[in-house]
Amino acid sequence: MCALVRGKTSTTTSPRRDTMELSSVVHTILVGLCVIAVVAGSPVPDGPDRRINNGVEAGPTDVPWAAGVLVTFPSNTYFCGGTLISQRHILTSANCVNGYRTITVMLGAHDMTTVQEFITVASVLVHPDFSSFFFSNDLAILTLSRPAPLSDRVRVVQLPSRLYIGHSFNNYETTIAGWGQTGQSTGEVVPVRRLLYFRARVITNTSCLVSFPLYLSSRNVCTSTENGAACVGDEGGPVTVTENGQTILIAVHSYGFSMGCERSWPSVHTRVTEYLTWIENNSDAVVV
């Protein structure tokens, strides 16, 4: 088993972490705004089942809490997803932002050519027990430099209530969204122009252990489907369910199969209910 290194493509069955160049759409926008410089990385080879992989294009108001997270490091630039949990805070993957230099958040970005808001990040709080090797406690809270203006295209997601603590969510249908690779072309860059989403069922952690025996704990949620998969660039993005007409954030996408976004492999996410107290103590997000 090899180590997971940002900027290299792993070729083992360890969790996936790949770096690649940003899309030309965002490159043009951000260079014009003097926000970031784009650095090329190592694209993942294309294949027939590498697709959000097989996702559906989101409309302007379908996933209004989804955030694009543009991260510059000393040696490269990376793109991840995130979720607006209050007007001042984004919840994302710790592995996306650990060791960052600067971060810019994009909101209302269902189409990368019509982004509603670019907001710089004032501070980053990585979970104190985060492990970059085991991908455990893979959460970070980003504090925005100014409040996000809310609209029908930019909304705060509902966090699960404390009544859900200990709830497995097994067999729930989730919605997973992001701007990651679709697998439609060789050398594909992220973010893709349109926000994509797909549906996937929560599976038991016991069945997920077959795929990820060293990297899984009760603090994870696993999803699987034959109709789509989270892919490179989707890390940190929202995993939601709908209960009584209310969309609830149950997890944050963490990792998948290192050799690609195969639909036969589950996706692994960080279980939000295990971190409600930490989130409440370090943000102004509402937890009931």
Backbone as a ProteinNet text record, in pm:
[ID]
protein_1_A
[PRIMARY]
MCALVRGKTSTTTSPRRDTMELSSVVHTILVGLCVIAVVAGSPVPDGPDRRINNGVEAGPTDVPWAAGVLVTFPSNTYFCGGTLISQRHILTSANCVNGYRTITVMLGAHDMTTVQEFITVASVLVHPDFSSFFFSNDLAILTLSRPAPLSDRVRVVQLPSRLYIGHSFNNYETTIAGWGQTGQSTGEVVPVRRLLYFRARVITNTSCLVSFPLYLSSRNVCTSTENGAACVGDEGGPVTVTENGQTILIAVHSYGFSMGCERSWPSVHTRVTEYLTWIENNSDAVVV
[TERTIARY]
85.4	0	88.9	67.5	150.9	83.2	160.4	106.1	23.5	-68.2	-150.9	-80.8	-47.5	28.7	-45.6	-71.1	-136.3	-45.6	-102.7	-24.2	17.7	-10.8	20	-105.3	-114.3	-226.3	-187.4	-258.3	-229.2	-275	-203.7	-240.8	-270.9	-316	-352.9	-498.6	-545.9	-684.5	-700.5	-601.8	-616.5	-709.3	-760	-850.4	-787.9	-873.8	-830.8	-801	-690.3	-661.2	-575.8	-632.5	-561.3	-567.2	-463.5	-460.1	-453.9	-522.9	-521.7	-541.1	-528.7	-546.5	-693.6	-716.9	-852.6	-903.7	-1035.4	-1094.3	-1065.6	-1067.1	-1039.2	-1144	-1267.3	-1373.8	-1336.6	-1302	-1267.3	-1133.6	-1041.5	-912.7	-933.3	-1018	-1044.2	-1106	-1205.6	-1273.6	-1176.6	-1099.5	-1017.1	-892.5	-836.1	-723.1	-769.2	-889.6	-945.5	-966	-998.5	-1021.6	-895.4	-783.6	-656.2	-670.9	-747.2	-769.4	-664.7	-643.5	-546.2	-470.4	-359.1	-288.3	-309.1	-337.6	-368.6	-241.7	-228.7	-112.4	-158.6	-99.4	-141.1	-93.9	-175.3	-139.1	-139.5	-180.7	-176.5	-316.4	-368	-502.6	-513.6	-635.4	-662.6	-703.9	-654.2	-690.8	-840.8	-888.2	-1030.2	-1069.2	-1196.8	-1245.7	-1395.8	-1457.7	-1600.9	-1687.5	-1639.7	-1722.4	-1669.8	-1600.9	-1541.6	-1621.8	-1720.6	-1789.5	-1801.1	-1849.3	-1980.1	-1982.8	-1954.4	-1963.9	-2110.9	-2160.9	-2299.2	-2399.5	-2362.7	-2451.2	-2551.1	-2645.4	-2748.2	-2711.6	-2726	-2696.3	-2796.4	-2745.2	-2830.6	-2881	-3004.7	-3058.4	-3008.8	-3039	-2987.7	-3025.5	-3141.1	-3188	-3194.1	-3138.3	-3147.5	-3060.3	-2938.3	-2844.7	-2781.9	-2861.5	-2812.1	-2711.3	-2693.2	-2593.5	-2457.7	-2448.6	-2321	-2222.9	-2099.5	-1995.5	-1874.9	-1818.6	-1691.2	-1579.8	-1477.9	-1368.3	-1237.7	-1180.7	-1057.6	-941.3	-850.5	-744.9	-608.4	-529.6	-391.7	-298.1	-202.8	-98.9	34.4	140.6	269.8	314.7	273.9	325.1	218.3	90.1	-13	-146.6	-247.8	-382.8	-479.8	-581.9	-676.7	-818.9	-913.9	-1055.8	-1130.7	-1216.1	-1301	-1441.8	-1528.8	-1662.3	-1673.4	-1787	-1815.3	-1964.6	-2008.6	-2150.1	-2165.1	-2254.8	-2283.7	-2370.1	-2313.1	-2386.9	-2434	-2385.6	-2434.7	-2388.4	-2429.6	-2387.7	-2238	-2172.4	-2030.1	-1943.7	-2005.3	-1925.3	-1954.9	-1847.1	-1851.2	-1796.6	-1865.1	-1814.6	-1756.4	-1633.6	-1567.9	-1476.9	-1400.3	-1305.8	-1175.4	-1124.9	-997.2	-883.7	-888.1	-778.7	-769.3	-880.4	-879.5	-801	-804.3	-752.7	-632.3	-594.7	-483.4	-353.9	-289.9	-167.2	-188.4	-306.8	-342.8	-261.1	-261.1	-206.2	-320	-406.1	-524.7	-642.1	-763.8	-885	-989.3	-1055.3	-1167.7	-1287.5	-1402.7	-1526	-1614.7	-1677.5	-1770.2	-1909.5	-2006.1	-2144.1	-2237.6	-2350.4	-2441.7	-2375.3	-2302.6	-2217.8	-2268.1	-2398.5	-2447.3	-2389.1	-2354.4	-2284.9	-2163.5	-2044.2	-1922.1	-1905	-1987.4	-1979.9	-2071.3	-2153.7	-2246.7	-2242.3	-2122.9	-2107	-2164.6	-2247.3	-2311.1	-2215.7	-2132.5	-2046.7	-1908.9	-1803.8	-1668.2	-1635.7	-1605.7	-1576.1	-1446.8	-1353.6	-1229.7	-1254.5	-1167.5	-1178.5	-1084.7	-1140.6	-1062.1	-983.6	-1041.9	-972.1	-1022.1	-939	-969.3	-947.3	-1045	-1030.1	-1040.5	-928.1	-925.1	-956.4	-1034.7	-1067.3	-938.5	-929.4	-802.9	-757.8	-849.2	-812.4	-804.4	-797.6	-788	-658.7	-670.9	-554.8	-552.3	-445	-434.2	-400	-355.1	-326.3	-452.6	-526.7	-647.2	-773.9	-762.1	-877.7	-985	-943.6	-1039.3	-1063.8	-1184.9	-1223.3	-1194.9	-1233.9	-1200	-1297.3	-1289.1	-1375.2	-1294.4	-1338.9	-1282.8	-1394.4	-1384.2	-1478.9	-1406.3	-1460.2	-1404.4	-1487.5	-1422.8	-1491.5	-1472.5	-1582.4	-1577.4	-1540.3	-1480.5	-1438.9	-1556.9	-1670.3	-1794	-1911.6	-2028.6	-2145.3	-2187.4	-2231.8	-2282.4	-2422.4	-2446.9	-2581.8	-2672.4	-2782.5	-2871.6	-2973.3	-3010	-3108	-3162.8	-3240.9	-3289.5	-3176.6	-3063.2	-2948.3	-2839.1	-2847.5	-2749.1	-2826.3	-2825.4	-2900.8	-2817	-2852.8	-2787.4	-2857.5	-2780	-2837.7	-2880.2	-2974.8	-3017.3	-2925.4	-2868.7	-2791.5	-2886.7	-2845.7	-2932.8	-2949.6	-3065.3	-3086.5	-3013	-3000.3	-2932.4	-3009.1	-3136.6	-3214.9	-3159.4	-3081.8	-3025.2	-2891.1	-2837.8	-2710.5	-2727.3	-2639.8	-2648.9	-2734.4	-2801	-2885	-2795.4	-2814	-2724.2	-2752.7	-2878.6	-2925.2	-2916.5	-2897.9	-2888.8	-3011.7	-2986.5	-3087.3	-3156.2	-3115.5	-3167	-3114.3	-3195.2	-3147.4	-3083.4	-2960.5	-2889.1	-2875.8	-2849.4	-2811.2	-2669.1	-2581.5	-2440.8	-2411.2	-2352.3	-2333.5	-2189.1	-2145.3	-2010.8	-1976.1	-1859.6	-1806.8	-1687.7	-1678.7	-1564.6	-1568.2	-1468.4	-1455.5	-1581.6	-1613.3	-1725.5	-1678.9	-1550.8	-1498.7	-1537.1	-1584.5	-1630.4	-1518.2	-1400.5	-1291.3	-1157.8	-1057	-923.3	-861.3	-794.9	-730.1	-827.7	-945.6	-1049.4	-1003.5	-1036.3	-995.7	-1116.4	-1090.2	-1197	-1171.8	-1280.9	-1419.1	-1476.9	-1572.2	-1646.7	-1739.3	-1791.7	-1870.5	-1998.1	-2071.2	-2200.8	-2194.3	-2262.7	-2277.3	-2359.2	-2309.5	-2378.3	-2419.6	-2524.8	-2563.7	-2611.9	-2612.1	-2666.9	-2723.9	-2804.8	-2865.8	-2789.3	-2773.4	-2706.5	-2763.3	-2771.1	-2822.4	-2711.1	-2747.2	-2654.2	-2647.7	-2526.6	-2507.1	-2445.8	-2450.5	-2396.1	-2244.7	-2190.6	-2045.3	-1979.6	-2052.7	-1999.1	-1971.4	-2066	-2044.8	-1938.9	-1927.4	-1827.6	-1686	-1673.7	-1542.2	-1470.7	-1545.4	-1485	-1397	-1440.1	-1365.2	-1256.7	-1283.9	-1190.4	-1165.3	-1098.3	-1083.8	-1000.9	-910.8	-822	-866.5	-962.8	-992	-1132.4	-1207.4	-1348	-1374.1	-1463.2	-1504.2	-1652.2	-1705.1	-1845.6	-1872.4	-1768.4	-1783.2	-1792.7	-1802.2	-1819.9	-1958	-2002.2	-2121.4	-2075.9	-2122.9	-2090.1	-2214.2	-2194.7	-2303	-2257.7	-2354.5	-2321.9	-2439.7	-2409.7	-2512.2	-2448.2	-2527.4	-2479.1	-2493.6	-2552.8	-2588.9	-2503.1	-2396.5	-2312.3	-2211	-2117.6	-2017.2	-1954.4	-1915	-1834.8	-1696.8	-1635.5	-1509	-1410.2	-1295.9	-1191	-1243.9	-1229.7	-1281.2	-1412.3	-1475.6	-1601	-1578.2	-1454.5	-1425.1	-1473.8	-1530.1	-1578.9	-1721.4	-1779.5	-1913.5	-2024.4	-2147.5	-2259.8	-2317.9	-2355	-2430.9	-2557.5	-2671.7	-2795.5	-2903.1	-3000.1	-3121.4	-3239.6	-3357.1	-3479.3	-3570.5	-3607.8	-3696.9	-3811.6	-3934.2	-4052.5	-4040.5	-3987.6	-3975.1	-3857	-3776.8	-3662.1	-3532	-3445.9	-3315.1	-3219.5	-3152.2	-3063.6	-2925.4	-2822.4	-2684.8	-2643.6	-2624.8	-2586	-2437.4	-2370.4	-2229.3	-2159.1	-2026.7	-1939.1	-1853.9	-1848.9	-1773.7	-1625.7	-1568.4	-1429.3	-1339.8	-1370.8	-1281.6	-1353.3	-1283.2	-1332.1	-1215.5	-1239.8	-1140.8	-1026.4	-900.9	-785.8	-758.2	-803.8	-774.2	-879.6	-974.2	-1072.3	-1208.9	-1303.1	-1438.3	-1531.2	-1492.8	-1572.4	-1705	-1813.5	-1945.8	-1972.5	-1890	-1909.8	-1848	-1774	-1710.5	-1788.5	-1798.7	-1870.6	-1791.4	-1864	-1802.3	-1811.8	-1709.2	-1703.3	-1710.6	-1793.2	-1818.3	-1801.9	-1779.5	-1769.5	-1908.6	-1944.3	-2079.5	-2096.9	-2183	-2198.3	-2252.5	-2341.4	-2401.7	-2299	-2182.8	-2077.9	-2002.6	-2029.5	-1950.5	-2037.1	-2162	-2253	-2204.3	-2155.6	-2107.2	-1987	-1894	-1775.7	-1816	-1910.2	-1957.4	-2024.2	-2110.6	-2182.1	-2085.7	-1982.9	-1888	-1793.1	-1781.7	-1682.4	-1741.5	-1871.9	-1938.3	-2066.9	-2137.5	-2269.2	-2380.5	-2346.6	-2448	-2546.6	-2671.2	-2777.7	-2789.3	-2776	-2796.1	-2907.8	-3010.1	-3124.5	-3132.3
-118.8	0	123.8	215.6	334.7	448.7	550.3	665.9	750.2	826.6	916.2	1050.4	1093.9	1216.9	1310.1	1433.6	1530.9	1558.9	1557.2	1584.7	1460.2	1342.6	1217.2	1133.2	1048	956.3	822.3	778.2	649.4	536.4	425	310.4	188.1	209.9	99.2	112.8	21.4	29.3	114.3	197.6	295	406.5	490.7	596.8	688.4	746.5	829.7	971	1027.6	1169	1211.9	1284.9	1324.8	1476	1531.9	1673.9	1692.2	1792.5	1816.4	1963.8	2002.1	2141.8	2181	2309.7	2361.2	2382.9	2386	2402	2539.8	2550.3	2677.2	2782	2738.4	2833.2	2907.7	2832.7	2896	2967.2	2911.9	2977.3	3117.3	3132.1	3262.3	3357.9	3308.3	3392.2	3439.7	3347	3379.5	3458	3431.8	3513.3	3656.4	3672.7	3806.4	3878.3	3802.9	3861.3	3863.2	3814.1	3805.9	3724.9	3614.1	3533.3	3424.5	3342.4	3234.5	3219.3	3146.4	3101.6	2952.2	2904.6	2763.5	2684.1	2573.8	2487.1	2349.9	2297.2	2166.3	2056.9	1949.9	1834.4	1710.8	1598.5	1471.6	1421.3	1432.4	1386	1235.1	1188.5	1045.9	993.5	878.5	824.6	805.4	818.5	805.9	659.6	631.1	495.4	495.8	388	387.3	401.2	364.2	369.5	469.8	572.7	668.8	796.6	799.7	921.8	958	1335.8	1271	1245.9	1140.3	1019.2	984.2	1008.3	976.1	1061.7	1188.1	1276	1349	1412.9	1495.4	1641.6	1725.8	1867.7	1931.7	2004.4	2073.1	2204.4	2237.7	2368.3	2473.5	2600.6	2709.1	2697.1	2634.6	2627.5	2484.5	2389.2	2248.8	2217.4	2269.9	2242.5	2376.1	2468.5	2605	2617.4	2512.1	2512.8	2461.4	2411.7	2359.9	2474.6	2454.1	2555.5	2497.3	2573.9	2538.7	2595.1	2514.9	2556.1	2549.4	2666	2676.2	2699.6	2604.5	2604.7	2615.1	2712.2	2720.3	2673.6	2591.1	2540.7	2600.5	2583.6	2638.1	2589.1	2466.8	2412.4	2381.7	2393	2362.5	2422.7	2396.8	2446.7	2330.8	2329.5	2218.7	2271.1	2192.3	2227.4	2118.4	2159.9	2067.7	2124.2	2046	2093.7	2135.3	2192.6	2231.4	2256.1	2283.9	2308.2	2430.6	2520.3	2639.3	2598.7	2606	2565.6	2686.2	2804.3	2930.8	3038.2	3161.5	3266.2	3292.3	3248.8	3274.6	3149.3	3030.9	2908.8	2804	2740	2629.9	2505.4	2393	2264	2189.6	2139.5	2070.4	1960.8	1899.8	1793.6	1854.1	1803.3	1851.7	1826	1712.9	1679	1774.7	1841.6	1939.4	2064.5	2103.2	2234.4	2228.2	2110.6	2098.6	2146	2245.8	2299.9	2406.1	2464.2	2562.3	2691	2769.5	2905.5	3006.3	2996	3081.8	2997.5	3040.7	2969.6	3071.8	3043.1	3123.1	3031.9	3075.8	2998	3057.7	2970.4	3010.6	2962.3	3053.5	3021	3057.2	2986	3008.4	2975	2862.8	2828.1	2704.2	2692.1	2575.6	2574.9	2694.8	2711.1	2798.9	2748.6	2820.4	2950.8	2973.7	3099.9	3205.7	3167.2	3262.9	3252.3	3247.1	3235.2	3359.1	3336.7	3448	3520.1	3444.8	3504.6	3439.2	3522.8	3480.2	3540.4	3456.9	3506.7	3441.9	3523.8	3469.3	3411.8	3321.3	3256.3	3325.2	3365.8	3436.9	3341.9	3225.3	3129.4	2988.7	2891.8	2750.2	2675.4	2593.1	2507	2362.2	2292.2	2149.3	2073.1	1967.1	1890.1	1846.1	1864.3	1835.7	1690.9	1598.9	1457.3	1405.9	1497.5	1456.3	1380.3	1269	1191.3	1188.1	1241	1241.6	1104	1012.5	876.4	791.3	793.8	711.7	784.4	913.7	994	995.8	983.6	987.1	1131.2	1158.2	1293.2	1395.7	1359.4	1437.9	1554.6	1651.2	1769.3	1895.3	2004.1	2136.1	2239.2	2342.4	2453.7	2576.1	2635.1	2756.3	2875.4	2977.8	3101.6	3202.6	3249.8	3342.5	3482.6	3559.7	3696.1	3791.6	3751.3	3829.9	3735.1	3775.3	3687.2	3663.3	3543.2	3511.4	3570	3648.6	3699.3	3583.4	3564.4	3452.4	3490.1	3389.8	3407.8	3270.6	3261.5	3129.5	3042.3	3103.1	3028.4	3004.6	3074.1	3059.3	3043.5	2922.7	2893.4	2811.5	2823.6	2745.3	2610.5	2502.8	2369.6	2345.3	2256.8	2216.7	2106.5	2126.2	2020.4	1923	1798	1701.6	1739.4	1708.9	1734.9	1629.2	1656.1	1561.2	1429.4	1430.8	1307	1202.7	1247.5	1155.6	1096.6	1140.6	1084.7	934.8	855.3	709.9	645.5	727.7	674.7	634.4	514.9	464.7	524.2	561.1	605	493.9	369.6	258.8	252.9	238	227.2	359.3	468.5	599.9	634.8	705.6	757.6	893.5	909.6	1035.9	1107.3	1236.6	1316.4	1365.5	1338.3	1376.7	1469.8	1586	1687.8	1734.9	1776.6	1830.3	1866.9	1926.7	1968.6	1881.7	1759.9	1673.4	1611.3	1529.4	1464.5	1387.6	1389.1	1310.9	1187.8	1183.1	1069.8	1071.7	1186.7	1193.9	1221.3	1261.1	1291.1	1261.3	1237.2	1210	1338.4	1328.6	1445.9	1551.2	1509.2	1603.9	1685.1	1813.8	1902.2	1940.1	1983.5	2025.7	2169.8	2244.4	2197.9	2191.8	2100.1	2100.3	2221	2257.9	2381.8	2375.1	2263.4	2254	2166.9	2212	2131.6	2007.4	1891	1764.9	1700.7	1619.5	1542.9	1405.5	1310.6	1178.1	1122.6	1019.5	954	825.3	798.5	675.1	631.7	500.8	446	432.2	459.3	431.8	281	227.9	85.3	68.1	-52.1	-75.3	-60.8	-17.4	-8.5	-145.5	-248.2	-384.2	-422.8	-393.4	-425.2	-335.2	-213.9	-120	-158.9	-226.5	-269	-361.7	-432.4	-521.4	-441	-318.9	-234.2	-152.7	-107.8	-18.9	-67.7	-180.3	-240.3	-158.2	-73.7	0.5	143.8	190.6	333.5	367.7	270	292	280.4	366.3	358.8	394.3	389.5	424	571	650	792.3	818.9	711.8	723.9	677.6	728	680.4	633.5	517.4	466.3	468.9	504.3	498.3	419.9	363.3	285.5	287.8	285.9	281.1	237.6	183.5	149.2	267.3	377.5	486.7	610.9	607	724.5	704.1	796.7	789	925.5	954.8	1074	1051.1	1159	1143.5	1249.9	1256.1	1351	1493.7	1571.8	1707.9	1720.9	1607.1	1609.4	1605	1583.8	1574.4	1699.9	1680.7	1793.2	1833.6	1775.6	1814.4	1754.7	1804.5	1762.9	1627	1553.4	1429.2	1451.6	1459.4	1497	1390.5	1394.3	1313.8	1407.2	1360.3	1438.1	1366.8	1436	1384.5	1483	1436.3	1520.9	1652.2	1641.8	1758.2	1848.1	1812.8	1894.2	1826.5	1900.2	1846.9	1860.1	1750.3	1745.7	1697.8	1766.6	1726	1615.7	1493.4	1383.4	1350.1	1397.1	1360.2	1456.2	1449.5	1525.1	1423.6	1434	1334.1	1339.2	1220.5	1211.2	1144.9	1021.8	953	839.8	786.7	673.9	588.9	503.1	408.1	482.3	452.9	528.5	509.4	398.3	372.9	431.9	506.1	570.8	574.6	627.3	648.4	539.3	416	304.3	297.2	277.9	277.2	152.2	52.5	-68.1	-56.3	52.1	73.6	177.4	160.3	259.2	388.4	494.2	620.8	632.8	690.7	702.2	849.5	876.6	1013.3	1024.5	1145.8	1171.4	1198.2	1124.8	1128.5	1254	1345.9	1475.3	1462.2	1365.8	1353.8	1326.4	1272.8	1245.8	1372.3	1482.7	1604.2	1726.4	1706.3	1819.6	1915.2	1862.7	1949.7	2030.5	1965.6	2035.8	2145.1	2115.4	2214.5	2331.3	2300.8	2405.2	2494.1	2434.3	2510.8	2596.9	2568.5	2638.3	2712	2731	2806.5	2864	2941.2	2988.3	2909.3	2788.8	2700	2658	2638.1	2603.8	2452.3	2400.2	2258.3	2249.1	2171.1	2161.2	2021.6
0	0	0	-91.7	-97.1	-23	12	82.8	-12.8	43.5	-35.7	-43.1	-163	-178.3	-271.3	-226.2	-313	-430.6	-552.4	-670.8	-745.4	-688.7	-755.9	-760.8	-861.1	-871.2	-813.3	-709.7	-647.6	-737.6	-734.4	-817.4	-733.2	-608.6	-522.5	-484.9	-400	-356.5	-231.8	-199.9	-92.6	-139.4	-46	-87.7	-190.8	-273.9	-384.8	-339.1	-383.6	-366.3	-483.2	-576.5	-696.4	-712.5	-774.3	-803.6	-953.9	-1002.8	-1145.7	-1173	-1299	-1333.8	-1323.8	-1296.4	-1291.8	-1433.2	-1447.3	-1579.2	-1636	-1768.7	-1834.2	-1800.9	-1773.1	-1737.5	-1611.4	-1506.1	-1379.3	-1389.8	-1467.6	-1489.3	-1542.5	-1644.6	-1704.3	-1603.8	-1529.2	-1430.7	-1323.7	-1267.8	-1152.8	-1189.3	-1304.7	-1347.2	-1367	-1426.6	-1445.8	-1315	-1210.5	-1078	-993.7	-1049.2	-976	-848.5	-855.4	-736.1	-722.5	-830.6	-819.6	-950	-943	-1061.5	-1070.4	-1191.9	-1207.8	-1231.9	-1161.2	-1175.3	-1218.7	-1324.2	-1373.3	-1280.5	-1272	-1191.6	-1277.4	-1219.7	-1290	-1316.6	-1438.9	-1467.7	-1459.6	-1428.8	-1419.1	-1555.7	-1599.4	-1730.1	-1744.7	-1866.7	-1895.9	-1910.2	-1896	-1912.3	-1924.2	-1966.7	-1994.1	-1870.9	-1751.9	-1631.9	-1530.2	-1576.6	-1485	-1492.3	-1424.1	-1422.8	-1281.1	-1051.2	-1066.5	-1210.9	-1205.6	-1283.5	-1299.1	-1424.4	-1460.5	-1385.2	-1359.7	-1284.4	-1372.1	-1303.7	-1367.4	-1345.1	-1446.3	-1429.9	-1334.9	-1236.4	-1139.5	-1197.3	-1164.3	-1198.7	-1100.9	-1124.9	-1039.9	-893.2	-863.7	-724.7	-670.6	-742.3	-699.8	-578.4	-577.2	-466.4	-424.4	-370.7	-346.7	-233.6	-154	-45.4	-91.6	-214.4	-264.8	-287.3	-243.3	-256.9	-328.6	-420.2	-479.4	-392.5	-365.6	-277.2	-355.9	-385.9	-464	-367.9	-362.2	-260.5	-327.6	-286.5	-334.6	-223.7	-262.7	-173.7	-218.5	-142.2	-184.9	-322.3	-361.3	-487.4	-591.5	-557.6	-656.6	-616.1	-696.4	-672.3	-682.5	-597.3	-595.3	-583.3	-630.3	-622.2	-547	-454.6	-379.2	-370.9	-310.4	-280.5	-135.4	-101.7	35.3	49.5	171.5	197.9	286.4	248.9	328.3	447.4	569.6	689.6	771.2	736.7	791.2	694	715.7	623.1	629.5	736.6	751.3	747	730	744.3	637.3	592.9	496.8	565.4	547.8	595.3	476.3	490.4	379.8	434.6	345.5	381.9	432.1	543.5	596.7	499.1	430.5	340.4	222.1	191.5	82.6	118.8	244.8	283.4	376.7	423.5	517.7	452.4	509.7	454	348.1	344.3	241.7	253.3	144.6	147.4	141.3	40.9	31.7	-16.6	19.2	-22.8	-66.2	-177.3	-224.6	-242.3	-193.9	-204	-312.7	-389.1	-495.1	-457.3	-454.8	-419.1	-533.4	-540.3	-651.6	-783.3	-784.4	-899.1	-971.3	-990.3	-1065.3	-1205.6	-1256.9	-1384.1	-1355.8	-1386.5	-1353	-1430.6	-1531.9	-1604.8	-1545.1	-1446.1	-1384.9	-1232.9	-1176.2	-1031.1	-962.6	-859.6	-789.8	-695.1	-623	-521.3	-518.4	-515.7	-482.2	-345.8	-247.3	-112.8	-63.3	-18.3	35.8	175.4	214.6	345.3	443.6	557.8	659	747.8	778.6	864.8	837.7	872.7	851.2	981.8	1018.3	1135.3	1090.4	1092.6	1061.5	1189.8	1178.6	1298.7	1368.2	1500.1	1569.9	1562.5	1535.2	1527.9	1384.4	1288.8	1148.3	1122.1	1048.8	1005.3	853.3	794.8	648.9	593.8	679.1	633.4	632.6	742.8	753.1	707.9	675.6	634.8	744.2	868.3	978.6	1022	1071.9	1115.2	1005.1	884.4	765.1	747.1	837.6	832.2	859.7	798.5	826.6	815.6	896	891.8	837.9	731.9	672.6	718.2	770.3	806.6	694.5	639.4	527	573.8	483.4	517	527.7	474.9	486.1	476.4	528.3	520.5	375.6	346.6	212.9	196.7	92	67.5	25	94.5	65.2	-41.7	-121.1	-228.3	-262.5	-369.4	-409.5	-462.6	-501.4	-553.4	-449.1	-337.7	-229.4	-99.3	-44.5	77.2	174.7	302	407.2	419.1	427.8	441.5	586.3	605.4	739.2	791.4	909.3	973.5	1042.2	1059	1128.1	1274.8	1329.1	1471.4	1553.6	1681.7	1770.2	1781.8	1744	1747.2	1650.6	1550.7	1452	1495.8	1607.5	1653.8	1678.8	1621.2	1632.5	1525.8	1443.8	1335.8	1218.6	1164.8	1060.1	922.6	897.1	765.4	660.8	703.6	608.6	519	389.7	284.3	251.9	313.3	274.3	135.1	58.4	-69	-45.4	-89.2	-72.5	-206.7	-197.4	-313.7	-290.8	-385.4	-376.4	-493.4	-463.3	-566.7	-572.1	-691.6	-704.6	-847.3	-861.4	-991.7	-1032.3	-977.8	-1005.1	-1143.3	-1169.8	-1300.6	-1338.3	-1466.1	-1518.3	-1593	-1630.2	-1705.4	-1851.6	-1899.5	-2037.7	-2137.6	-2086.9	-2178.6	-2112.2	-2193.7	-2143.2	-2089.2	-1974	-1917	-1870.3	-1828.4	-1786.1	-1665.8	-1667.5	-1559.5	-1475.8	-1353.3	-1263.8	-1220	-1188.8	-1189.5	-1330.1	-1348.9	-1473.5	-1471.9	-1586.1	-1594.2	-1511.9	-1518.7	-1453	-1327.9	-1222.8	-1102	-1135.4	-1092.9	-1118.7	-987.2	-993	-875.2	-918.3	-823.2	-849.8	-720.7	-731.4	-615.9	-584.9	-456.4	-414	-279.9	-258.7	-133.3	-29.9	95.7	205.4	225.4	230.5	255.6	394.3	446.7	580.7	579.8	691.7	701.8	693.6	735.1	726.4	581.8	493	351.5	290.2	339.6	287.8	329.5	442.5	491.7	394.3	312.6	213.4	118.3	86.3	-6	62.9	186	255.3	398.2	416.3	549.9	647.6	598.2	687.9	712.3	637	637.9	685.9	734.6	764.9	914.2	965.6	1105.5	1114.8	1235.7	1257.4	1230	1216.2	1186	1036.3	959.2	814.4	772.2	657.5	587.8	450.8	407.3	274.1	185.7	59.9	-38.2	-159.7	-230.6	-349.7	-445.7	-573.5	-677	-807.4	-896.1	-1029.9	-1125.6	-1076.9	-1167.6	-1153.9	-1074	-1059.3	-948.8	-936.7	-830.9	-811.6	-687.4	-662.7	-723.5	-771.9	-842.9	-797.4	-862.4	-827.7	-839.8	-733.4	-729.7	-655.9	-622	-546	-395.2	-350.8	-208.3	-135.8	-17.9	60.4	30.7	-74.1	-116.1	-31.1	-48.5	35.7	0.5	104.6	93	175.6	110.4	178.5	163	255.3	244.6	262.7	222.6	240.6	338.2	444.8	547.7	567.5	544.7	561.9	484.7	363.2	277.1	307.8	406.6	446.7	404.9	334.8	297.7	415.3	449.3	565.8	521.9	568.5	539.7	636.5	585.7	674.8	666.1	560.5	544.8	449.9	453.4	364	289.3	156.1	79.1	115.1	139.7	182.9	78.8	37.8	-55.3	-128.2	-228.3	-306.3	-351.7	-447.4	-497.9	-566	-526.8	-575.3	-723.9	-781.6	-922.6	-1015.1	-958	-1042.8	-980	-1052.9	-1001.1	-1052.3	-1028.8	-1076.6	-1002	-1075.7	-1014	-931.1	-944	-864.3	-725.2	-700.8	-571.2	-492.3	-360.2	-279.7	-263.6	-230.1	-191	-39.6	21	166.9	206.1	307.1	350.3	501.5	549.4	692.9	749.5	853.5	911	997.8	954.8	1020.9	1162.6	1186.4	1319.9	1429.4	1391.9	1490	1531.7	1463.1	1485	1514.2	1551.4	1570.6	1679.3	1789.1	1897.1	1851.7	1782	1730.4	1632	1543.2	1446.4	1518.5	1614.3	1688.2	1766.7	1824.9	1906.5	1824.4	1695.2	1613.2	1494.1	1495.5	1389.3	1445.7	1364.2	1406.5	1338.2	1290.7	1233.6	1342.3	1301.5	1395.8	1406.8	1528.7	1557.7	1660.7	1630.5	1723.1	1782.8
[MASK]
++++++++++++++++++++++++++++++++++++++++++++++++++++++++++++++++++++++++++++++++++++++++++++++++++++++++++++++++++++++++++++++++++++++++++++++++++++++++++++++++++++++++++++++++++++++++++++++++++++++++++++++++++++++++++++++++++++++++++++++++++++++++++++++++++++++++++++++++++++++++++++++++

